[in-house]
Amino acid sequence: MDALVTKNFVRSLLIAALVCTGASAVKAQTVLQLSYPSNAVPGSVPCIYTTNGAGISADPQTGNLLATGDFTTGCPQTGPVLPLPVIVPGPVNWQLPNPWTINQTTSVQWAAANATSCIYGGSFATGWPSGTSACSSTASCQTLHDVSLSPPSAGQYQFSLTCSNSTGSVTSTSPFRDVAANPPVITQGPSSWNVTPWQAGQTRTVQWSATNADNCNFSADTLPSGVQLNQFLSGGITSCTSQANCGSSNNLILSATQAGTYAITLTCSRSSGGSTTNSASWDVTQGSSAGCLNPAAGWNRLESGEIFNFGAYQSVGFHDLTQFASIWGRDYGDSVGNYPIIAQWPGVAQQLVMPKFGRGQYIAAKFHTPANGQRGHTLKPDGTSYAFSGGGTANLAKLSATVSTVCGDFDTASPNIAPNCKFNQLIGGDSMPIFSNYASGSFCRLQPNTDYYLNLIFAPLTSPASAVFNGLNGAEVVLLQNANPF
């Protein structure tokens, strides 16, 4: 058979000997010493090709040598050296599932051109009998093979296919993929939270957890302009880094400080492979302080806001401001920064904290007096001599308060305000001694086992609309000190 032998493969040409008898050619034999190309089988050495009587001739146009006879002796294959097999598509091209679970089936394909045989390699799986023959002829190897692949057990998997011909072999290898016995599952997530209806300024306490996960984090898909994720997720744990932590029922306080759309996603993953997400979106409407007596037209109860800890002189995030314990009953010494609520009435002693609020806003913090015993606390405004950079002066920034059974009740003639429980225009160092089940004294006396509101406002009780102080922009805020209970 004719075969093209290029100059690149010729090491030397032994001059052809022509033996003549009479005037005709009896025999012509040509010997070529050839070398394999650089991608030949390792360890190969130049070898001898010998043609039959037809010999060789030169192509007059290219100068290449043409072997016009059949090769009869020499290298492993007759003719020029074959190119190595090409595996396309192959394991290196596969997009294996992630996460991938036991017995989960995925479809993959492979084909090999120029190969005379292929062998399954790597991990053993259903549909992939590693170590056995995949094809044994050029025709069968170059056919596109569809494989249904599934892992029979948990572990790490990687698959390979090795294809060969007379020149050598080529291997295609898939990426590693971890197969988990149980993928991460979000058992409590945003989609399960019942938070509506929801108005601006209100908070919602929710729980989240995930099994088989060792890493969970929240991300924001949509938030109203100016609202940051760490403001919306204002309390509790917002991420986890262990299966025990992620699997716990974690509390989280959502503080919708303004109206708009809030959309977040919880993503949980497992270090050995696999991840899952859970998302939800809510529309928060403009709040109206329903059920409360607004002290003046246009004023609203601030139900959620930032709390400043003057003991550590730092913000402790956004929290529910509708409950007394949520402001003065937290553990602000918590090193993790979750600040859990650890005490109801009368809160935690010596809490030098205060919500940030100002003109047009008031605080109505609800609490419940104990059923028995003479217990009380002293709330002491401090810092009223500060100059407030947000507008107004120290004199106009004085704090007023009432303790009433009605939310937002600042009416000095109100029968719902307990005796001696009106505190007008307090100055630094003034006290609000508040006691439960105490029969005498000039301090604020409350009935046992009763719901009350501590109502706070930066304005005179007689004319709340006259205040101009805007504490939200101020560099300092008035703080309340929860003294040791009696």
C-alpha positions in Angstrom: 0.0 0.0 0.0 1.2 3.6 -0.7 2.3 5.5 2.3 3.6 9.1 2.6 6.9 9.3 4.5 7.8 12.9 5.2 11.3 14.3 5.4 10.8 14.9 9.2 10.8 11.2 9.9 13.8 10.2 7.7 17.0 9.7 9.7 19.0 8.3 6.8 18.4 6.8 3.4 20.4 3.8 2.4 21.0 4.1 -1.3 18.8 1.7 -3.2 20.6 -1.1 -5.0 19.3 -2.0 -8.3 20.2 -5.5 -9.4 19.8 -5.9 -13.1 19.8 -9.0 -15.3 19.9 -8.1 -18.9 17.9 -4.9 -19.6 15.1 -5.4 -17.1 14.8 -4.8 -13.3 14.7 -8.0 -11.4 14.3 -6.6 -7.8 14.2 -3.1 -6.2 14.5 -2.9 -2.4 14.6 0.3 -0.3 15.6 0.5 3.4 14.4 3.6 5.5 15.6 4.3 9.1 12.8 6.3 10.7 12.4 7.8 14.2 9.1 8.2 16.1 7.7 11.7 16.6 8.0 13.3 20.1 4.6 11.9 21.3 5.7 8.3 20.6 5.6 5.5 23.2 8.2 6.2 25.9 11.3 4.2 25.5 11.0 3.8 21.7 14.1 3.8 19.5 14.5 4.4 15.8 13.6 1.4 13.8 14.1 0.0 10.3 11.3 0.0 7.6 11.9 -2.1 4.5 9.7 -2.0 1.4 9.1 -4.7 -1.0 10.2 -4.7 -4.6 8.2 -1.7 -5.5 10.6 0.5 -3.7 10.2 4.3 -3.2 9.9 7.4 -5.3 10.1 11.1 -4.8 7.1 13.4 -5.2 8.2 15.8 -7.9 6.1 18.7 -6.4 6.9 18.4 -2.7 10.0 16.4 -2.5 8.5 14.0 0.0 9.4 10.4 -0.3 6.7 8.0 -1.4 6.9 4.4 -0.3 5.1 2.7 -3.2 5.6 -0.8 -1.9 4.2 -2.4 1.3 6.3 -2.3 4.5 7.4 -5.8 5.2 9.5 -5.5 8.3 10.4 -3.0 11.0 8.3 -1.0 13.5 5.2 -2.0 15.5 2.8 -0.8 12.8 3.1 -0.5 9.1 3.0 2.9 7.6 3.6 6.3 9.3 3.3 6.7 13.1 -0.4 7.1 14.3 -1.4 10.1 16.3 -2.4 9.5 19.9 -6.1 8.9 20.7 -8.3 11.9 21.3 -11.0 11.6 24.0 -13.8 14.1 23.4 -16.1 14.3 25.2 -14.6 12.6 28.2 -14.6 12.7 32.0 -12.6 15.9 32.0 -15.7 17.6 30.4 -18.3 16.2 32.7 -20.5 18.4 34.9 -21.1 16.2 37.9 -23.9 17.1 40.3 -23.1 19.2 43.3 -24.4 18.3 45.8 -24.4 14.7 44.8 -26.1 12.1 46.9 -26.1 8.3 47.1 -27.8 6.6 44.2 -28.5 9.9 42.4 -28.2 9.2 38.7 -26.5 11.6 36.2 -26.0 11.2 32.5 -22.5 11.5 31.0 -21.0 10.9 27.6 -17.6 9.8 26.1 -16.0 9.0 22.8 -12.5 8.4 21.6 -11.1 8.9 18.1 -8.0 7.1 16.9 -8.2 4.6 19.7 -8.2 0.8 19.4 -9.1 0.2 23.0 -10.3 2.0 26.2 -10.5 1.1 29.9 -12.7 2.4 32.6 -10.6 3.9 35.5 -10.8 5.8 38.7 -13.7 5.2 41.2 -16.1 2.4 40.9 -19.8 3.4 40.5 -23.0 2.1 39.0 -22.5 2.4 35.2 -18.8 2.8 35.6 -17.1 -0.6 36.2 -13.6 0.6 36.9 -10.8 -1.7 35.6 -12.7 -3.3 32.8 -12.8 -2.8 29.1 -14.8 0.1 27.7 -14.2 -0.7 24.0 -11.9 -2.9 21.9 -12.0 -1.6 18.4 -11.6 1.7 16.5 -15.3 1.6 15.5 -16.7 0.9 19.0 -14.3 3.4 20.7 -15.3 6.3 18.4 -19.0 5.7 18.9 -20.6 8.3 21.3 -21.3 6.4 24.6 -24.1 7.5 26.9 -23.6 6.4 30.5 -26.0 6.6 33.5 -23.7 7.1 36.4 -24.6 6.9 40.1 -22.5 6.6 43.3 -23.5 3.6 45.4 -22.2 5.0 48.7 -20.9 8.2 50.4 -17.3 9.2 49.7 -15.1 11.0 47.3 -15.4 10.1 43.6 -13.2 10.7 40.5 -13.5 8.9 37.2 -11.0 8.3 34.4 -10.9 6.8 30.9 -7.7 5.6 29.3 -7.6 5.0 25.6 -4.7 3.5 23.6 -3.4 2.7 20.1 -0.1 1.5 18.7 1.5 4.9 19.4 0.5 5.2 23.0 -2.3 6.1 25.5 -4.2 9.1 26.7 -6.2 9.5 29.9 -9.2 11.8 30.6 -10.0 12.4 34.3 -13.1 14.0 35.9 -13.0 16.5 38.8 -13.3 15.2 42.3 -16.8 15.1 43.7 -17.9 14.4 47.3 -21.0 12.4 47.8 -22.7 13.0 51.1 -24.9 10.5 52.8 -27.3 13.4 53.7 -27.2 16.7 51.9 -27.7 20.0 53.8 -31.4 20.8 54.5 -32.7 24.1 55.8 -35.4 23.0 58.3 -36.4 26.5 59.3 -35.7 29.3 56.9 -37.1 32.6 55.5 -39.9 30.9 53.5 -41.4 29.5 56.7 -41.4 32.8 58.7 -44.8 34.2 59.5 -44.1 37.9 59.7 -46.9 39.6 58.0 -48.7 42.0 58.3 -45.6 44.1 58.9 -45.3 47.9 59.4 -42.2 50.1 59.4 -40.7 50.3 62.9 -41.9 46.9 63.9 -39.6 43.9 64.7 -40.2 40.2 64.2 -38.5 37.4 66.1 -37.9 34.3 63.9 -35.9 31.1 64.1 -33.7 29.3 61.6 -31.8 26.0 61.5 -30.2 23.6 59.0 -29.2 19.9 59.3 -26.1 18.4 57.8 -24.6 21.9 57.3 -21.5 23.3 58.8 -21.7 26.8 57.3 -24.8 29.1 56.9 -25.0 32.8 56.0 -27.6 35.3 55.1 -27.4 37.6 52.1 -29.6 40.5 50.9 -31.5 40.2 47.6 -33.5 43.4 48.0 -33.5 46.0 50.8 -35.0 49.6 50.9 -32.6 52.3 50.0 -30.2 53.1 52.8 -31.0 49.9 54.8 -28.0 47.6 55.4 -28.3 43.9 56.0 -26.8 44.1 59.4 -29.4 46.6 60.4 -32.3 44.4 59.2 -30.8 41.3 60.9 -30.4 43.3 64.0 -30.0 40.6 66.7 -29.1 37.0 67.4 -26.9 34.7 65.4 -26.8 35.4 61.6 -24.2 32.7 60.6 -22.8 29.4 61.8 -19.7 27.4 61.3 -20.4 23.9 62.8 -23.1 21.3 62.4 -24.1 21.7 66.0 -24.4 25.4 65.7 -26.2 25.3 62.4 -28.5 22.6 63.6 -29.7 24.5 66.6 -32.9 26.6 66.5 -31.3 30.0 66.2 -33.2 33.2 67.1 -33.0 36.2 64.9 -34.6 39.6 65.3 -35.7 41.3 62.0 -36.0 45.1 62.3 -37.8 46.8 59.4 -36.8 50.4 60.1 -38.6 51.7 57.0 -41.2 50.8 54.5 -40.3 48.9 51.4 -39.4 45.4 50.1 -37.1 43.2 52.1 -35.8 40.0 50.4 -33.1 37.8 51.9 -31.6 34.4 51.2 -30.2 31.8 53.6 -27.4 29.7 52.1 -26.2 26.5 54.0 -23.4 24.3 52.8 -21.3 21.3 53.9 -17.6 21.3 53.7 -17.6 17.8 52.3 -19.8 18.9 49.4 -23.3 20.2 48.8 -25.3 23.4 49.4 -28.9 24.6 49.6 -30.7 27.9 49.8 -34.0 29.3 51.1 -35.4 32.7 50.2 -38.3 34.9 51.0 -39.5 38.5 50.3 -41.8 40.7 52.3 -43.4 44.1 51.8 -43.3 46.4 54.8 -45.9 49.2 54.9 -45.7 52.5 56.7 -46.4 52.1 60.4 -49.3 53.9 62.2 -48.6 53.1 65.9 -52.0 51.4 66.1 -53.3 51.0 69.6 -51.1 53.8 71.0 -52.0 57.4 72.0 -49.7 59.6 69.9 -48.6 62.7 71.9 -49.0 65.1 69.0 -50.0 65.2 65.4 -47.4 63.5 63.2 -45.7 61.7 66.0 -45.2 58.0 65.9 -44.1 55.2 68.3 -40.6 54.0 67.4 -41.0 50.2 67.6 -37.5 49.2 66.4 -34.3 51.2 66.5 -30.6 51.4 67.3 -29.5 51.0 70.9 -26.3 52.7 72.1 -24.4 51.2 75.0 -22.6 54.0 76.9 -20.9 51.5 79.1 -18.8 50.2 76.2 -19.5 53.4 74.1 -20.7 51.6 71.1 -23.8 50.7 69.2 -25.3 47.3 70.0 -27.4 47.1 66.8 -31.1 47.4 66.1 -33.5 45.8 68.5 -37.2 45.6 69.4 -38.1 48.8 71.3 -41.6 47.8 72.3 -40.6 45.7 75.2 -38.8 46.9 78.3 -36.7 43.8 78.6 -35.5 44.1 75.0 -33.9 47.4 75.9 -32.8 47.1 79.5 -33.0 43.3 80.0 -30.2 42.2 77.6 -26.8 40.8 78.3 -24.7 43.6 76.7 -21.6 41.9 78.0 -22.1 39.0 75.6 -18.8 38.6 73.8 -20.5 36.9 70.8 -22.6 40.0 70.2 -26.0 38.3 70.3 -27.0 40.3 73.4 -29.7 37.8 74.6 -32.5 38.9 76.8 -31.7 37.5 80.3 -34.2 39.4 82.5 -37.7 40.8 82.4 -38.8 43.3 85.1 -36.8 44.9 86.5 -34.2 44.2 83.9 -30.5 44.0 84.4 -28.8 46.2 87.0 -26.6 49.1 85.8 -27.6 49.0 82.1 -26.2 52.3 80.7 -28.0 52.0 77.4 -30.6 54.1 75.5 -32.4 53.8 72.2 -31.7 56.6 69.7 -34.8 58.6 69.0 -35.8 62.2 68.8 -38.3 64.7 67.5 -41.5 63.1 66.1 -40.8 59.9 67.9 -41.5 58.3 71.3 -40.7 55.1 73.0 -43.4 52.9 74.7 -41.7 50.0 76.3 -44.0 47.4 77.8 -43.3 45.5 81.0 -45.2 43.3 83.6 -44.9 43.9 87.3 -44.2 40.9 89.6 -47.1 39.2 91.4 -45.5 39.3 94.8 -42.8 41.1 96.7 -41.6 44.6 97.0 -39.5 45.1 94.0 -38.5 48.1 92.1 -35.9 49.9 90.1 -34.6 53.4 89.5 -34.3 54.8 86.0 -31.9 57.8 86.0 -31.5 60.0 83.0 -27.9 61.1 82.5 -26.0 63.2 79.9 -28.7 65.9 79.4 -26.0 68.5 79.5 -24.5 67.2 76.2 -24.5 69.4 73.1 -26.4 67.5 70.4 -24.9 67.9 67.0 -28.2 66.8 65.3 -30.0 70.0 66.0 -31.5 71.6 69.1 -29.9 72.5 72.4 -29.3 70.7 75.7 -32.3 72.5 77.3 -34.7 71.4 74.6 -33.3 67.8 74.7 -34.6 67.1 78.2 -36.3 63.7 78.7 -39.9 63.3 79.9 -41.5 60.0 80.9 -44.7 58.4 82.2 -45.6 55.0 83.4 -49.1 54.1 82.3 -51.3 51.2 81.5 -51.8 52.8 78.1 -49.2 52.9 75.3 -48.1 56.4 74.4 -50.0 58.1 77.2 -48.3 61.4 78.0 -51.5 63.2 79.2 -50.8 64.7 82.6 -54.5 64.3 83.5 -54.8 60.7 82.4 -56.2 58.3 85.0 -54.2 55.5 83.5 -50.9 57.0 84.7 -50.0 55.5 88.0 -49.5 57.8 91.1 -46.3 59.8 91.0 -45.4 58.3 87.6 -45.1 61.5 85.6 -41.5 62.8 85.1 -41.3 66.1 83.2 -38.2 67.6 81.7 -35.7 65.6 83.7 -32.1 66.8 84.0 -28.9 64.9 84.4 -28.9 63.0 87.7 -32.7 63.0 88.2 -34.2 59.7 89.2 -37.4 57.9 88.3 -37.8 55.4 91.2 -40.4 52.9 90.1 -41.7 50.2 92.5 -44.2 47.4 92.4 -46.4 46.5 95.3 -45.1 49.2 97.5 -47.6 51.0 99.7 -46.0 54.3 100.6 -43.5 56.9 99.5 -43.4 59.6 96.9 -42.0 57.4 94.2 -43.9 55.8 91.3 -46.1 53.0 92.7 -47.4 50.3 90.5 -49.9 47.5 91.1 -48.5 43.9 91.1 -49.2 41.5 88.2 -50.1 44.3 85.8 -49.0 45.4 82.3 -47.5 48.9 82.1 -45.7 51.0 79.5 -42.7 53.1 80.2 -43.4 56.1 77.8 -40.4 58.2 76.9 -40.3 61.5 74.9 -37.8 64.3 74.3 -40.3 67.0 75.0 -42.3 68.7 77.8 -45.3 66.6 78.8 -47.4 69.8 78.6 -46.5 70.6 75.0 -44.8 67.6 73.3 -45.0 69.2 69.8 -42.7 72.0 70.9 -39.6 69.9 71.0 -37.0 70.5 68.2 -34.3 68.0 69.3 -33.5 65.3 66.7 -31.8 62.6 68.6 -31.4 60.4 65.5 -28.7 62.6 64.2 -27.2 63.6 67.5 -23.7 62.6 68.6 -24.9 61.8 72.0 -28.2 60.5 73.4 -29.7 60.5 76.9 -29.2 57.2 78.6 -31.2 55.5 81.3 -29.5 53.7 84.2 -31.3 50.7 85.6 -30.1 50.6 89.2 -30.0 47.6 91.5 -33.5 46.3 92.2 -34.9 46.7 95.7 
